[in-house]
């Protein structure tokens, strides 16, 4: 396994995954933690390529780290503050990403956020998301459908 290539491929995707719920600084730390745990688990023989792709394994680790970070933030009383994000310039993709982050945080349930986070990069199939979250595929589809509807309504101003 070529770790340099894997880090180049996974790093930016994991960063986008974490920035949906974390600040950019926290997201960067969580990406590093994910990659370190991935390396350790692969080195210790815990990854079985017959059970899936290394990317899916990495997202499973990221999901668990995201849950740990959420518990830690709640226990310590931290909360990510959401600034008023301007959404008037559709040509600004950065602004659109921030608006999407805000929409996800404001409108979606925790379960819907988990599904959307894993789906955003289109790297994982619905079956893989179901495996990571340990829920049925039809539940993933339901969460996805409701989340897309809520996000569409929020971003179009039909709150």
BELJO-V46131 format. One record per pair of residues at least 6 apart in sequence whose C-alpha atoms are under 7 Angstrom apart, sorted by the first residue. I is the first residue (numbers start at 0). GAP is how many residues later the second one is. Records with the same first field share a line. If there is no record, write none. Layout:
I=GAP ; GAP
//
This chain:
10=20
12=108
13=17
14=12 ; 13 ; 16
16=100 ; 101
17=9
18=8
19=81 ; 97
21=58
22=57
33=27 ; 28
37=20
40=6
55=68 ; 72
59=72
72=6
81=20
84=13 ; 14
85=9
86=8 ; 9 ; 12
89=6
102=48 ; 51
103=9 ; 47
106=43
107=39
111=31 ; 32 ; 35
114=14 ; 25 ; 28 ; 29
115=28
117=6 ; 11
125=11 ; 14
126=10
129=6 ; 7 ; 10
152=6
//
